[in-house]
Amino acid sequence: MPDIIDSLVHALSNEDRSSRVAAEDGLVALGARVVDRLLPVLCLGRHAGGYLGVEAVLRRLGDEAVPRLREIRRHGPGNLRSVALRVITDLSGEQGLDSADRRAIERLVRIKLLSELPVKVPAEAGRWLAFPADRLDDAVAALGLHDLRPVTTVMGVAAATEANDSLEFQDSQGETQTAYRVFITPEFENWRSSLQFKNWRMLWGNSFLDELDGFDLANRLSERCGEAHFYIIDPYNDAENWYVARGGHLVRSFGTHNYPQFEGEPLPFEVEFREDAVDEDEAEEYSEGVPYARTAADNLSVEPGPMLAADTHGHGWLATTHPEVSPFRFKGALPI
């Protein structure tokens, strides 16, 4: 049997697609006994021959592979323990881990938090909310968030923008529900003298903001927090949006593909950009207001990207939108 398994694993890197598919099918049919032969390929990295095929086999095995992966975590081989942990979280999320591994991950997060500064949040693309940092409890209540867990920024950004961040499940009443996972950043300072609030937090969560409408969420946040913003940078569609809400209502917004592009009266920082224009082109550029999300964020809350350690306080949080779903129940391994 080992020779058969090894032959099938080798065939995962065959140039002929039909041979690769047949090898995947054969390995899946053999069940969890193939796990020990698959993990060494993952240890070699993504450029190893058959790597993608091994990932496909493990995904198809799913929960069937988890018991053997747990055994490897506890009893070895030692060189496979690390990759076994990653595969468990990819296949089952937190619920696939035993209590010892859960405690180990929590300890590692606490250790990493002691030295994670400086941090970085995505700047090239994405969508995020911003709210005054000292209104965290109000933000959690306004958005209906649950089970906040301390995490590093690297971990939080990956969880909310790269890994699975929505989960359909059966609740305790047997009803089908969807839970979303979000990341709330540490506090970031903005020392502009014109700002009412100096420290801000961002909230990231692609599915949460897309499916529950980031503009409406900004309004809800601003009812409890006094002020909240929603920003979008979308290079694919050559579009940017920024939206400012206060007391539950729109104050000012811009959208590249909106008509009209601007709503509300220009804010003071926009007037300054127009008045400080150095030539006719720049005056025209800012004649109606500021059309750039990052510029608006820099002047209204905080601009995403690398954050100075001196201007970063506390740590970030992972949270979900349903009390029955842990933020680590979502499938997918996360960097720490």
PyMOL commands that set and color helices and strands:
alter all, ss='L'
color gray80, all
select helices_A, chain A and resi 2-11+17-43+51-75+78-96+99-113+133-143+153-161+206-211+214-225+235-237+268-275+280-285+293-300+309-311
alter helices_A, ss='H'
color red, helices_A
select strands_A, chain A and resi 119-120+126-132+146-151+166-170+176-184+187-189+199-204+227-234+239-246+249-255+262-264+306-307+312-313+316-320
alter strands_A, ss='S'
color yellow, strands_A
deselect
rebuild
show_as cartoon
